[in-house]
C-alpha cells in the first residue's frame, strides 16, 4: 500500500493518514494492519484497530523524526484468531 507523497509532520512529530478500506466478493472478516519500516522510536497505530466493512482507517505515526521514511502497511486477516 502506497500512501501520499511529500508530507509535513506537525510540530509534535505526529502524522495522520486516512486510508480507504474496501471489500470484494462478500468479504466480511475482520482485517487489521501492521506496519514496517518506521523509524526507531516512532509508533504507528491504526483506528479502528480492525475493520470488516468498507470505511476509513486512520494510521497515526507519533514521535516521527524529520527526514524521508518509507513505511509499509500490510493488511492481515482475522486478527482475533492470532
Secondary structure as GFF3:
##gff-version 3
##sequence-region A 1 82
A	DSSP	beta_strand	15	21	.	.	.	ID=ss1
A	DSSP	beta_strand	31	36	.	.	.	ID=ss2
A	DSSP	beta_strand	43	47	.	.	.	ID=ss3
A	DSSP	beta_strand	50	51	.	.	.	ID=ss4
A	DSSP	beta_strand	55	62	.	.	.	ID=ss5
A	DSSP	beta_strand	72	77	.	.	.	ID=ss6
A	DSSP	three_ten_helix	79	81	.	.	.	ID=ss7
###
